[in-house]
Every structure is written in structure tokens, then in C-alpha cells.
């Protein structure tokens, strides 16, 4: 009975302390970070996302200061590389990350009061790692999609250029009829070129945004073809063939990595079942346990 009363009192104290800390944090403001990251009010929604955004908005100022300008720039680059999944922005990411960490700290404090601090720290680690892991996973998946789309995109682009269109008009035509991550990136390249950025600089920016070996090879080959004066249609055909060979090599490497894992899974699942069947056959063939023992 005494332990239950202590748990209730500790829970009430945590709620009061959390409310006080939220009011204190709310007064910090965003004056120091508005210069490089615009603040935004949380979107009205329902469920967990609405709760995280509402809580994280109160923590946004202090979370921005903890990150610092350099880490925020790297984080913004990673979000762009991931293709802004679910409309993710830097402010939304920082809000939700701050909310996860705050909830984790409250859980740590609660478990520490009941003498189970290790469990609380484990939960804090999981909550704090959720957003970075999710973002990096989305970035890797998008890079894989771009590598798969690149050969077909180049084939269609080469045919369009051979029909007599210029490079920019051909890319616009292909982006209109195709949909995917690569089309979005090429649309961004066209927008940069329309704003006065040179073709070379636009493609170098593409290589920086998309961390993919196939895109890096594509950009390098395009720039070399432009410098050497190689016909664009022939260059696109050669680049497409190289991209397909590179993709096939990647698939072979992935299959080579999967084969030992699949063999281990098959061994771990089939072998015990086979042993059970053999043992059951021996037992039934000898008329039961009494004849064996």
C-alpha cells in the first residue's frame, strides 16, 4: 500500500514539474534562431503526430539552440537527400525530435523514482534514435529508387534528344511523362538552370543532393561529354548502358550477401522440423515410447 501511494505521489510530482518546465521553456523564444531557420506553428492534426508537434513546438527554441547552426545545415541537407518524406521540413523534424527526447526524459525520471533507471534510459535511447533512423532509412530507400529509375530515364531522354529537341526541352518532356524521385530531382535541376545557374553547377548540385554512385557516374559522364563535345544522344546512350551494367553488378552483390543469410534461415527452420519428423517416425514405428525405453 505504501509503495502504491509513493508511486502516485511521484507521478503527480512529475506532472507538476513537467508543466512548470514547459512554461519556462515557452518563454525562451526563437529570436536567436530565426535568422537561419524559420519558425512555424504546428499543424493541426490528430493522433500521435499532433501531440508531438504541439509538445515539440514549445521546445523548439531550446532544441534549435542545442542543435546549433552547423548541425542544422547538415540536417537540412539530409532531409533534402531523403526527398522530404511526408512533407518533412527542418522545423517539423526538430519539433518531433525534441518531443521524443522530452518524453524519454520524463520516462527516465519516472523509472528512476521506482528504482528502474536502466529501463528508462533504454526507452530514452529508443525514442531519441527513432527520427534519425527513420530519416536515414528513407534517404537510402530513395537512393535505391533513383538508381532503378536512372537507366529507363536516360533511354527515354536519349530518344527525345535524337528526335531533335534541345537538352532542356527534352528533360522537361521526359519529366512530364515520368513520375518518381529522379524526375523530381531533374525538375529541380531545370528550375536552377532557369534561375541562371549553369548546367555544370546544376548537375554538381544534383550529385551533392543525391548520394548515389549511379548519379555520380551519370553527372561525371555528362560533364565530360559536354567538355569533349561528344554528341548528346550518343553520350546518353553510353551513360544508360553503363548505368545498367552498374545496377546489374549491384544486384549481383546484393544476391551474394543474401545467399548466406537465406541458407542460415533455411537451416534454422527446416532442420528442427526434419529432426522432429524423424524422431516421430522412429517413435511411431516402434510402437511408442514404451518399446524404445
BAFI-3210 file (N, C-alpha, C; in Angstrom, 3 decimals, decimal comma, padded with zeros to 6 digits):
// residues 293
n [1|2|3|4|5|6|7|8|9|10|11|12|13|14|15|16|17|18|19|20|21|22|23|24|25|26|27|28|29|30|31|32|33|34|35|36|37|38|39|40|41|42|43|44|45|46|47|48|49|50|51|52|53|54|55|56|57|58|59|60|61|62|63|64|65|66|67|68|69|70|71|72|73|74|75|76|77|78|79|80|81|82|83|84|85|86|87|88|89|90|91|92|93|94|95|96|97|98|99|100|101|102|103|104|105|106|107|108|109|110|111|112|113|114|115|116|117|118|119|120|121|122|123|124|125|126|127|128|129|130|131|132|133|134|135|136|137|138|139|140|141|142|143|144|145|146|147|148|149|150|151|152|153|154|155|156|157|158|159|160|161|162|163|164|165|166|167|168|169|170|171|172|173|174|175|176|177|178|179|180|181|182|183|184|185|186|187|188|189|190|191|192|193|194|195|196|197|198|199|200|201|202|203|204|205|206|207|208|209|210|211|212|213|214|215|216|217|218|219|220|221|222|223|224|225|226|227|228|229|230|231|232|233|234|235|236|237|238|239|240|241|242|243|244|245|246|247|248|249|250|251|252|253|254|255|256|257|258|259|260|261|262|263|264|265|266|267|268|269|270|271|272|273|274|275|276|277|278|279|280|281|282|283|284|285|286|287|288|289|290|291|292|293]
n.u [000,828|001,945|003,939|002,348|001,149|003,410|004,185|002,004|002,251|004,769|004,228|002,354|003,997|005,806|004,122|003,466|006,035|006,688|004,774|005,552|008,151|007,589|006,259|008,360|010,167|008,706|008,953|011,419|011,638|012,310|014,199|016,947|017,350|015,835|017,140|018,334|016,714|013,372|010,670|007,722|004,280|002,782|001,097|-002,400|-003,697|-004,406|-004,009|-000,849|001,078|000,035|000,128|002,933|003,817|002,565|003,684|006,414|006,609|006,676|009,131|010,811|012,565|014,719|015,585|016,527|018,710|020,315|020,968|022,442|023,847|025,487|024,985|022,275|022,314|023,530|021,566|019,400|020,376|020,375|017,642|016,755|018,093|016,721|014,382|012,347|010,349|006,878|006,300|008,197|009,892|012,657|011,974|009,753|010,955|012,797|011,022|009,582|011,651|012,603|010,312|010,161|012,544|012,046|009,802|011,079|012,902|011,152|010,114|012,459|012,906|010,655|010,997|013,386|012,613|011,238|013,215|014,161|015,987|017,542|015,812|014,368|016,381|016,885|014,463|014,539|016,754|015,723|013,567|014,923|016,452|014,688|013,711|016,174|016,957|014,733|014,775|017,256|016,854|014,759|016,191|018,093|016,377|015,245|017,485|017,979|015,660|016,081|018,385|017,323|015,520|017,092|018,396|016,170|015,111|017,215|017,256|014,790|015,228|017,426|016,233|014,402|016,101|017,372|015,295|015,380|015,005|016,208|018,468|017,362|014,627|014,077|014,499|012,470|010,218|010,445|010,264|007,656|006,154|007,024|007,145|008,460|011,236|013,612|012,686|011,695|014,090|015,420|013,666|014,142|016,764|016,249|014,813|016,788|018,523|016,883|016,880|019,286|021,532|024,412|024,653|026,574|027,016|024,452|024,194|026,273|025,240|023,097|024,476|025,473|023,147|021,964|023,083|024,411|026,019|025,453|024,205|026,337|028,180|026,693|026,496|029,208|029,895|028,185|029,188|031,797|031,242|030,108|032,295|034,123|032,784|031,146|028,470|025,189|023,108|024,462|026,109|024,225|023,178|025,430|025,878|023,528|023,819|026,081|025,001|023,103|024,743|026,143|024,047|023,261|025,529|025,422|023,075|023,905|025,861|024,237|022,666|024,640|025,220|022,829|022,503|024,067|022,625|020,013|020,494|021,171|018,737|017,048|018,280|017,929|015,170|014,180|015,753|015,231|012,512|012,761|014,202|012,308|010,314|011,694|012,258|009,644|008,751|010,399|009,554|006,812|007,097|008,168|006,188|005,658|006,750|007,232|008,304|010,729|012,208]
n.v [-001,205|001,219|001,561|001,932|004,372|006,033|005,808|007,059|009,668|010,372|010,302|012,406|014,539|014,537|015,310|017,928|019,126|018,818|020,493|022,979|023,214|023,281|025,748|027,441|026,943|027,843|030,581|031,154|031,826|032,412|034,101|033,982|032,057|032,510|033,706|031,875|029,621|029,359|029,768|027,829|027,374|024,542|022,113|021,533|018,534|015,072|012,456|010,805|012,383|015,002|015,389|015,232|017,404|019,565|019,457|019,549|022,067|023,861|023,302|024,116|026,359|025,966|023,492|024,057|025,662|023,845|022,089|023,769|025,885|024,663|021,872|021,952|022,768|020,531|018,676|019,690|019,268|016,464|015,963|017,008|015,227|012,898|013,434|014,865|013,292|012,623|015,322|016,495|018,964|020,993|022,309|020,823|018,339|018,916|019,739|017,327|015,603|016,867|016,590|013,793|013,316|014,771|013,395|010,958|011,719|012,325|009,767|008,484|009,827|008,991|006,158|006,158|007,023|004,811|003,010|001,742|002,725|001,941|000,792|003,056|004,627|002,998|003,200|005,943|006,032|004,595|006,263|008,659|007,837|007,255|009,159|009,958|007,400|006,705|008,785|008,406|005,862|006,383|008,028|006,233|004,407|006,066|006,671|004,166|003,866|005,907|004,993|002,747|003,930|005,423|004,217|003,714|006,286|007,650|006,313|007,067|009,812|009,964|009,111|011,188|013,390|012,605|012,970|015,627|017,654|020,152|019,904|020,888|021,162|018,524|017,214|018,412|017,416|014,657|014,588|015,381|013,178|011,094|009,827|010,061|009,753|010,469|012,041|014,211|015,248|015,967|017,894|019,835|020,467|021,674|023,922|025,312|025,892|027,567|029,760|030,900|029,441|027,677|024,822|022,968|023,582|023,095|020,329|019,456|020,201|018,450|016,024|016,394|016,484|013,958|011,100|008,870|006,326|005,751|008,111|009,845|008,835|009,293|012,140|012,831|011,669|013,126|015,751|015,398|014,627|016,991|018,739|017,549|017,644|015,582|014,108|014,591|012,679|010,251|010,228|009,994|007,467|005,832|006,387|005,370|002,625|002,089|002,632|000,612|-001,650|-001,147|-001,220|-003,888|-005,147|-004,296|-005,594|-008,260|-008,277|-007,772|-010,090|-011,965|-011,316|-011,934|-014,671|-016,285|-015,541|-016,410|-019,162|-019,685|-019,082|-020,998|-023,335|-023,041|-023,217|-025,458|-027,656|-028,215|-028,998|-031,237|-032,959|-033,356|-034,708|-037,050|-038,132|-038,531|-040,412|-042,594|-043,144|-043,750|-045,917|-047,844|-048,436|-046,667|-044,911|-046,814|-049,135|-048,229|-047,335]
n.w [000,000|000,814|-001,160|-003,442|-002,822|-002,810|-005,503|-006,738|-005,702|-006,735|-009,483|-009,682|-008,944|-011,070|-013,168|-012,379|-012,337|-015,042|-016,258|-015,202|-016,272|-019,001|-019,212|-018,531|-020,607|-022,742|-022,671|-023,723|-026,429|-030,003|-030,986|-031,492|-033,364|-035,578|-037,657|-039,350|-039,517|-040,236|-038,013|-037,290|-036,856|-035,270|-037,259|-037,333|-036,349|-035,856|-033,448|-032,788|-034,139|-033,981|-031,220|-030,772|-032,338|-031,062|-028,493|-029,165|-030,326|-028,231|-027,283|-029,233|-029,464|-027,562|-028,465|-031,049|-030,384|-029,062|-031,136|-032,933|-035,525|-037,524|-037,347|-037,909|-040,570|-041,777|-041,179|-042,626|-045,215|-045,231|-045,025|-047,461|-049,120|-048,513|-049,791|-048,590|-046,991|-046,520|-046,545|-044,874|-043,022|-041,877|-039,494|-038,610|-038,200|-036,107|-034,119|-033,580|-032,864|-030,548|-028,957|-028,671|-027,229|-024,879|-023,836|-023,401|-021,381|-019,290|-018,863|-018,025|-015,595|-014,166|-014,010|-012,635|-010,122|-009,196|-008,958|-011,292|-013,263|-015,433|-017,312|-018,016|-019,284|-021,474|-022,869|-023,411|-025,152|-027,352|-028,130|-028,726|-030,874|-032,856|-034,887|-036,303|-037,347|-038,898|-040,810|-042,127|-043,161|-044,969|-046,719|-047,799|-049,097|-051,018|-052,576|-053,673|-055,239|-057,106|-058,419|-059,678|-061,426|-063,131|-065,562|-067,372|-067,529|-068,786|-071,238|-072,419|-072,457|-074,196|-076,615|-076,973|-077,272|-079,623|-081,362|-081,975|-080,126|-077,820|-074,996|-072,537|-073,168|-073,783|-071,324|-069,841|-071,194|-070,727|-067,936|-067,609|-068,456|-066,924|-063,587|-060,353|-058,016|-059,338|-061,455|-060,007|-058,985|-061,369|-062,260|-060,342|-061,085|-063,572|-062,731|-061,322|-063,422|-064,914|-063,307|-063,760|-063,098|-064,122|-066,368|-065,600|-062,847|-061,867|-062,233|-060,626|-058,163|-058,098|-057,808|-055,248|-053,728|-054,055|-052,806|-054,439|-056,213|-058,864|-059,791|-059,403|-061,279|-063,598|-063,632|-063,806|-066,293|-067,982|-067,721|-068,677|-071,323|-072,240|-072,059|-073,858|-076,221|-077,186|-079,034|-077,723|-077,732|-078,251|-076,003|-073,919|-074,483|-074,050|-071,335|-070,236|-070,779|-069,215|-066,704|-066,484|-066,450|-064,093|-062,252|-062,543|-061,541|-058,878|-058,084|-058,282|-056,279|-054,045|-054,062|-053,561|-050,928|-049,722|-050,001|-048,042|-045,726|-046,303|-046,471|-043,819|-042,557|-043,719|-042,832|-040,067|-039,831|-041,273|-040,481|-037,638|-037,878|-039,560|-037,881|-035,865|-037,325|-038,072|-035,547|-034,626|-036,490|-035,880|-033,281|-033,656|-035,360|-033,727|-032,000|-029,911|-026,881|-024,936|-026,049|-026,922|-024,720]
ca.u [000,000|002,849|004,577|001,377|000,996|004,619|004,116|001,035|002,823|005,844|003,616|001,791|005,121|006,335|003,199|003,629|007,334|006,619|004,012|006,372|009,259|007,053|006,026|009,654|010,761|007,920|009,367|012,759|011,504|013,104|014,869|018,331|017,439|015,022|017,968|018,702|015,643|012,091|009,794|006,412|003,324|002,481|-000,128|-003,462|-003,945|-004,930|-003,161|000,483|001,784|-000,463|000,674|004,363|004,004|002,157|004,696|007,699|006,619|007,073|010,554|011,532|013,660|015,869|016,090|017,315|019,982|021,131|021,494|023,455|023,657|026,168|024,232|021,008|022,583|023,713|020,257|018,616|020,878|019,901|016,213|016,649|018,543|015,645|013,227|011,319|009,256|005,665|006,354|009,023|010,758|013,608|011,275|008,934|011,859|013,331|009,908|009,269|012,798|012,584|009,215|010,562|013,559|011,413|009,022|012,037|013,436|010,103|010,074|013,648|012,680|009,660|011,593|014,416|011,949|010,824|014,393|014,403|016,510|018,084|014,708|014,078|017,408|016,685|013,347|015,034|017,602|014,858|012,816|015,838|017,010|013,636|013,687|017,355|016,932|013,679|015,193|018,330|016,243|014,060|017,204|018,641|015,344|015,104|018,658|017,770|014,654|016,693|019,265|016,492|014,846|018,039|018,580|014,987|015,022|018,207|016,833|013,745|015,843|018,223|015,328|013,831|017,151|017,582|014,194|015,682|014,805|017,365|018,584|016,414|013,276|013,938|014,342|011,123|009,247|010,540|009,759|006,198|005,511|007,502|006,956|009,359|012,224|014,565|012,007|011,668|015,430|015,709|012,862|014,902|017,878|015,715|014,473|018,034|019,023|016,032|017,230|020,578|022,636|024,956|024,333|027,578|026,761|023,187|024,425|027,082|024,318|022,361|025,349|025,578|021,868|021,669|024,280|024,273|027,133|024,937|024,028|027,675|028,727|025,912|026,891|030,582|029,881|027,542|030,104|032,894|030,729|029,938|033,608|034,786|031,986|030,521|027,033|024,441|022,356|025,406|026,555|023,140|023,107|026,555|025,654|022,467|024,391|026,934|024,137|022,501|025,787|026,425|022,908|023,327|026,596|024,913|022,117|024,685|026,473|023,188|022,305|025,726|025,097|021,594|022,573|024,386|021,543|018,903|020,893|021,071|017,316|016,515|018,818|017,337|013,745|013,888|016,446|014,469|011,319|013,161|014,555|011,052|009,655|012,443|012,029|008,266|008,654|011,039|008,706|005,601|007,462|008,481|005,008|005,551|007,913|007,460|009,178|012,068|012,893]
ca.v [000,000|002,372|001,725|002,498|005,800|006,709|005,888|008,096|010,983|010,651|010,621|013,752|015,475|014,619|016,113|019,329|019,585|018,927|021,700|024,155|023,308|023,702|027,193|028,118|026,821|028,620|031,980|031,358|032,470|031,921|035,244|033,696|031,068|032,891|034,204|030,825|028,637|029,991|029,032|027,526|026,854|023,161|021,877|020,905|017,175|014,170|011,322|010,987|013,493|016,249|015,501|015,536|018,759|020,532|019,442|019,976|023,494|024,563|023,029|024,380|027,308|025,357|022,403|024,680|026,119|022,662|021,588|024,660|026,191|023,717|020,618|022,197|022,764|019,136|018,022|020,147|018,555|015,077|015,959|017,152|013,969|011,923|013,802|015,417|012,313|013,080|016,775|016,834|020,136|021,045|022,688|019,691|017,311|019,341|019,685|015,954|015,055|017,436|015,987|012,427|013,357|015,224|012,274|009,995|012,199|012,133|008,335|008,184|010,323|008,136|004,863|006,369|007,112|003,475|002,159|001,026|003,758|001,336|000,672|004,400|005,047|002,217|003,823|007,230|005,776|004,226|007,432|009,629|007,289|006,937|010,088|009,803|006,122|006,788|009,680|007,774|004,766|006,993|008,501|005,069|003,883|006,975|006,487|002,923|004,128|006,726|004,121|001,892|004,728|006,136|003,697|003,968|007,728|008,034|005,784|007,945|011,110|009,837|009,079|012,525|014,251|012,193|013,491|016,993|018,628|020,513|019,157|021,349|020,806|017,067|016,853|018,832|016,478|013,366|014,768|015,482|011,880|010,124|010,243|009,360|010,576|011,025|013,133|015,364|015,828|016,618|019,115|020,796|020,911|022,616|025,174|026,016|026,427|028,682|030,900|031,419|028,560|026,967|023,396|022,261|023,773|022,439|018,891|019,239|020,268|017,180|014,993|016,617|016,177|012,531|010,313|007,621|006,110|005,825|009,521|010,430|008,432|009,987|013,551|012,898|011,387|014,247|016,890|015,065|014,677|018,396|019,338|016,959|017,863|014,347|014,282|014,325|011,431|009,142|010,231|009,461|006,022|005,201|006,506|004,429|001,276|001,987|002,586|-000,728|-002,581|-000,880|-001,717|-005,353|-005,531|-004,092|-006,668|-009,483|-008,154|-007,936|-011,505|-012,690|-011,086|-012,542|-016,127|-016,886|-015,306|-017,311|-020,519|-019,782|-019,133|-022,302|-024,341|-022,866|-023,542|-026,789|-028,707|-028,682|-029,725|-032,563|-033,777|-033,743|-035,725|-038,312|-038,690|-039,016|-041,636|-043,676|-043,488|-044,435|-047,197|-048,802|-048,634|-045,724|-044,731|-047,986|-050,101|-047,670|-047,295]
ca.w [000,000|000,879|-002,476|-004,372|-002,506|-003,282|-006,969|-007,097|-005,401|-007,694|-010,773|-009,605|-008,949|-012,429|-013,976|-011,992|-012,825|-016,493|-016,598|-014,895|-017,222|-020,292|-019,154|-018,545|-021,936|-023,682|-022,615|-024,288|-027,728|-031,128|-031,600|-031,873|-034,433|-036,724|-038,738|-040,307|-039,632|-039,932|-037,105|-037,859|-035,906|-035,586|-037,995|-036,598|-036,828|-034,845|-033,162|-032,217|-034,782|-033,414|-029,868|-030,867|-032,853|-030,039|-027,438|-029,709|-030,630|-027,009|-027,065|-030,473|-029,285|-026,900|-029,310|-032,105|-029,829|-028,775|-032,408|-033,480|-036,941|-038,402|-037,347|-038,595|-042,019|-042,186|-041,082|-043,772|-046,387|-045,147|-045,326|-048,918|-049,716|-048,341|-050,592|-047,706|-046,876|-045,828|-046,424|-043,716|-043,067|-040,775|-038,271|-038,170|-037,674|-034,808|-033,167|-033,183|-032,154|-029,205|-028,203|-028,316|-026,172|-023,639|-023,311|-022,878|-020,103|-018,282|-018,555|-017,227|-014,233|-013,511|-013,672|-011,615|-008,817|-008,767|-008,883|-012,550|-014,167|-016,651|-018,275|-018,503|-020,246|-022,697|-023,583|-023,912|-026,316|-028,475|-028,585|-029,325|-032,112|-033,829|-036,008|-037,177|-038,068|-039,914|-041,884|-042,902|-043,913|-046,103|-047,658|-048,521|-049,985|-052,152|-053,434|-054,417|-056,273|-058,155|-059,191|-060,527|-062,459|-063,978|-066,934|-068,200|-067,745|-069,788|-072,538|-072,964|-072,720|-075,414|-077,768|-077,133|-077,830|-081,018|-082,167|-082,376|-079,063|-077,028|-073,749|-071,522|-073,594|-073,692|-069,915|-069,434|-071,769|-070,032|-066,569|-067,664|-068,674|-065,937|-062,209|-059,449|-057,326|-060,299|-062,166|-059,103|-058,930|-062,641|-062,271|-059,545|-061,928|-064,560|-062,050|-061,043|-064,687|-065,321|-062,455|-064,165|-062,725|-065,271|-066,393|-064,818|-061,425|-061,531|-062,117|-059,429|-057,027|-058,111|-057,238|-053,807|-053,081|-054,143|-052,504|-055,185|-057,127|-060,236|-060,121|-059,502|-062,581|-064,621|-063,673|-064,313|-067,730|-068,670|-067,760|-069,583|-072,698|-072,606|-072,250|-075,017|-077,422|-077,660|-079,284|-076,504|-077,862|-078,060|-074,613|-073,087|-074,712|-073,338|-069,894|-069,884|-070,762|-068,025|-065,520|-066,401|-066,011|-062,693|-061,493|-062,540|-060,618|-057,529|-057,800|-058,024|-054,956|-053,040|-054,022|-052,883|-049,493|-049,229|-050,047|-046,735|-044,773|-046,614|-046,091|-042,368|-042,194|-044,126|-041,906|-038,737|-039,828|-041,806|-039,739|-036,465|-038,316|-040,044|-036,712|-035,208|-038,154|-037,970|-034,208|-034,547|-037,280|-035,114|-032,135|-034,129|-035,948|-032,674|-031,177|-028,810|-026,008|-024,076|-026,739|-027,106|-023,433]
c.u [000,864|003,525|003,615|001,172|002,203|004,632|003,147|001,575|003,909|005,281|003,033|002,884|005,715|005,439|003,361|004,947|007,348|005,879|004,831|007,497|008,781|006,790|007,334|010,268|010,020|008,374|010,733|012,688|012,392|013,907|016,249|018,430|016,631|015,861|018,257|017,672|014,325|011,272|008,442|005,517|003,013|001,148|-001,150|-003,734|-004,517|-003,913|-001,813|001,208|001,340|000,083|002,151|004,604|003,642|003,188|006,029|007,757|007,044|008,556|011,422|012,729|014,891|016,442|016,941|018,685|020,898|021,743|022,629|023,304|024,285|025,421|022,896|021,204|022,780|022,384|019,361|019,065|020,401|018,418|015,989|017,053|017,470|014,398|012,077|010,135|008,111|005,669|007,198|009,859|011,695|012,912|010,445|009,818|012,352|012,233|009,677|010,437|012,857|011,479|009,560|011,560|012,937|010,577|009,952|012,616|012,416|010,005|011,278|013,443|011,694|010,276|012,709|013,795|011,532|011,995|014,690|014,926|017,022|017,009|014,371|015,091|017,287|015,552|013,766|015,889|016,756|014,111|013,724|016,392|015,964|013,692|014,936|017,354|015,906|014,124|016,287|017,808|015,508|015,043|017,789|017,614|015,168|016,293|018,515|016,752|015,252|017,614|018,468|015,867|015,820|018,193|017,387|014,835|015,994|017,850|015,799|014,324|016,689|017,369|014,750|014,848|017,412|016,484|014,383|015,479|016,130|017,346|017,533|014,987|013,048|013,730|012,954|010,074|009,260|009,997|008,242|005,524|005,950|007,351|007,876|010,356|013,210|013,945|011,934|013,031|015,782|014,876|013,545|016,091|017,397|015,365|015,724|018,598|018,187|016,304|018,617|021,760|023,118|024,602|025,320|027,288|025,466|023,376|025,335|026,220|023,476|023,193|025,502|024,279|021,608|022,961|024,132|025,436|026,677|024,754|025,382|028,318|028,004|026,353|028,305|030,633|029,251|028,494|031,288|032,442|030,549|031,283|034,291|034,007|031,383|029,049|026,209|023,694|023,267|025,874|025,489|023,007|024,218|026,367|024,583|022,991|025,289|026,097|023,501|023,540|026,096|025,295|022,918|024,411|026,155|023,930|022,846|025,347|025,436|022,757|023,385|025,677|023,876|021,721|022,996|023,283|020,366|019,244|020,788|019,614|016,715|016,996|018,147|015,869|013,456|014,526|015,701|013,206|011,646|013,517|013,290|010,339|010,364|012,209|010,621|008,092|009,259|010,150|007,468|005,930|007,765|007,327|004,905|006,806|008,232|008,376|010,604|012,850|012,579]
c.v [001,257|002,643|002,337|003,987|006,594|006,846|006,970|009,488|011,353|010,988|012,015|014,807|015,634|015,454|017,592|019,891|019,735|020,174|022,961|024,328|023,733|025,199|027,966|028,085|027,685|030,073|032,223|032,054|031,857|033,057|034,900|032,749|031,457|033,347|033,136|029,707|029,307|029,130|028,852|026,995|025,406|023,031|021,181|019,538|016,349|013,068|011,727|012,180|014,834|016,466|015,888|016,959|019,806|020,615|019,973|021,454|024,303|024,378|023,477|025,290|026,666|024,216|022,938|025,107|024,947|022,110|022,470|024,809|025,133|022,395|020,782|022,223|021,337|018,386|018,428|019,452|017,102|014,984|016,125|015,867|012,891|012,278|014,364|014,463|012,858|014,587|017,265|018,073|020,107|021,359|021,535|018,606|017,680|019,318|018,273|015,303|015,580|016,843|014,566|012,433|013,786|014,103|011,217|010,410|012,058|010,661|007,929|008,625|009,427|006,799|005,001|006,434|005,739|002,494|001,345|002,008|003,170|001,181|002,033|004,878|004,261|002,801|005,167|007,042|005,421|005,432|008,450|009,159|007,120|007,845|009,982|008,515|006,162|007,659|009,050|006,585|005,299|007,494|007,349|004,500|004,773|006,854|005,214|003,136|004,932|005,873|003,197|002,672|005,309|005,528|003,968|005,450|008,169|007,510|006,693|009,316|011,063|009,821|010,463|013,493|013,898|012,704|014,950|018,042|018,949|019,789|019,586|020,983|019,301|016,623|017,246|017,860|015,142|013,482|014,879|014,120|010,836|010,707|009,416|010,319|011,222|012,169|014,381|016,046|016,550|017,879|020,210|021,340|021,935|023,956|025,977|026,632|027,615|029,946|031,453|030,570|027,810|025,480|022,600|022,366|023,101|020,939|018,566|019,304|018,998|016,068|015,168|016,236|014,691|011,750|008,940|007,502|006,203|007,276|010,208|010,085|009,150|011,439|013,691|012,669|012,527|015,431|016,624|015,120|016,111|019,059|018,836|017,144|016,603|014,624|013,802|013,002|010,226|009,063|009,647|007,956|005,293|005,254|005,529|002,998|001,073|001,883|001,217|-001,760|-002,388|-001,391|-003,236|-005,847|-005,361|-005,186|-007,974|-009,430|-008,331|-009,393|-012,331|-012,496|-011,796|-014,058|-016,749|-016,698|-016,242|-018,749|-020,719|-019,886|-020,484|-023,399|-024,266|-023,254|-024,974|-027,884|-029,141|-029,451|-031,115|-033,490|-034,250|-034,834|-037,077|-038,968|-039,237|-040,309|-042,827|-044,121|-044,250|-045,805|-048,274|-048,964|-047,739|-045,695|-046,000|-049,002|-049,570|-047,732|-048,592]
c.w [000,000|-000,461|-003,480|-004,114|-003,007|-004,801|-007,408|-006,853|-006,395|-009,067|-010,788|-009,628|-010,345|-013,328|-013,662|-012,511|-014,335|-016,925|-016,347|-015,908|-018,593|-020,307|-019,201|-019,931|-022,946|-023,725|-023,249|-025,634|-028,779|-031,767|-032,122|-033,049|-035,653|-037,899|-039,775|-040,407|-039,293|-038,995|-037,752|-036,764|-036,274|-036,312|-037,113|-037,184|-035,713|-034,612|-032,618|-032,824|-034,220|-032,012|-029,896|-031,343|-031,808|-028,924|-027,949|-030,031|-029,412|-026,711|-028,229|-030,264|-028,680|-027,726|-030,446|-031,586|-029,513|-030,059|-032,922|-034,992|-037,845|-038,476|-038,038|-040,107|-042,527|-042,153|-042,241|-045,055|-046,395|-045,458|-046,818|-049,623|-049,609|-049,125|-049,791|-047,572|-046,040|-045,622|-045,272|-043,999|-041,865|-039,460|-037,722|-037,564|-036,274|-033,754|-032,658|-032,449|-030,721|-028,349|-027,777|-027,158|-024,845|-023,012|-022,725|-021,538|-018,978|-017,885|-017,718|-015,775|-013,482|-013,093|-012,637|-010,226|-008,291|-008,769|-010,120|-013,602|-015,467|-017,723|-018,861|-019,526|-021,560|-023,535|-024,168|-025,154|-027,541|-029,021|-029,276|-030,665|-033,203|-035,053|-036,881|-037,983|-039,185|-041,097|-042,740|-043,705|-045,139|-047,153|-048,469|-049,499|-051,210|-053,108|-054,270|-055,529|-057,421|-059,028|-060,113|-061,676|-063,478|-065,382|-067,848|-068,506|-068,828|-071,168|-073,189|-073,300|-073,988|-076,666|-078,037|-077,726|-079,288|-081,933|-082,539|-081,306|-078,377|-075,694|-072,732|-071,906|-073,489|-072,247|-069,419|-069,948|-071,028|-068,611|-066,537|-067,752|-067,657|-064,541|-061,318|-058,834|-058,300|-061,088|-061,302|-059,046|-060,230|-062,812|-061,461|-060,325|-062,952|-063,926|-061,733|-062,318|-065,163|-064,495|-062,749|-063,757|-063,966|-065,205|-065,549|-063,318|-060,995|-061,365|-060,930|-058,160|-056,938|-057,483|-055,729|-053,092|-053,010|-053,942|-053,147|-056,151|-058,582|-060,669|-060,257|-060,849|-063,720|-064,753|-064,232|-065,815|-068,520|-068,788|-068,684|-071,041|-073,162|-072,869|-073,516|-076,307|-078,008|-077,928|-078,097|-076,577|-077,649|-076,611|-073,692|-073,255|-073,970|-071,820|-069,440|-069,819|-069,539|-066,757|-065,367|-065,946|-064,523|-061,815|-061,418|-061,584|-059,170|-057,135|-057,503|-056,652|-053,854|-052,928|-053,330|-051,372|-048,920|-049,134|-048,713|-045,704|-045,030|-046,255|-044,582|-041,922|-042,541|-043,176|-040,545|-038,689|-040,279|-040,964|-038,471|-036,847|-038,819|-038,889|-035,990|-036,002|-038,054|-036,612|-034,072|-035,338|-036,534|-033,961|-032,582|-034,723|-034,911|-031,676|-029,984|-027,957|-025,212|-024,718|-026,899|-025,795|-022,664]
res [x|x|x|x|x|x|x|x|x|x|x|x|x|x|x|x|x|x|x|x|x|x|x|x|x|x|x|x|x|x|x|x|x|x|x|x|x|x|x|x|x|x|x|x|x|x|x|x|x|x|x|x|x|x|x|x|x|x|x|x|x|x|x|x|x|x|x|x|x|x|x|x|x|x|x|x|x|x|x|x|x|x|x|x|x|x|x|x|x|x|x|x|x|x|x|x|x|x|x|x|x|x|x|x|x|x|x|x|x|x|x|x|x|x|x|x|x|x|x|x|x|x|x|x|x|x|x|x|x|x|x|x|x|x|x|x|x|x|x|x|x|x|x|x|x|x|x|x|x|x|x|x|x|x|x|x|x|x|x|x|x|x|x|x|x|x|x|x|x|x|x|x|x|x|x|x|x|x|x|x|x|x|x|x|x|x|x|x|x|x|x|x|x|x|x|x|x|x|x|x|x|x|x|x|x|x|x|x|x|x|x|x|x|x|x|x|x|x|x|x|x|x|x|x|x|x|x|x|x|x|x|x|x|x|x|x|x|x|x|x|x|x|x|x|x|x|x|x|x|x|x|x|x|x|x|x|x|x|x|x|x|x|x|x|x|x|x|x|x|x|x|x|x|x|x|x|x|x|x|x|x|x|x|x|x|x|x|x|x|x|x|x|x]
***
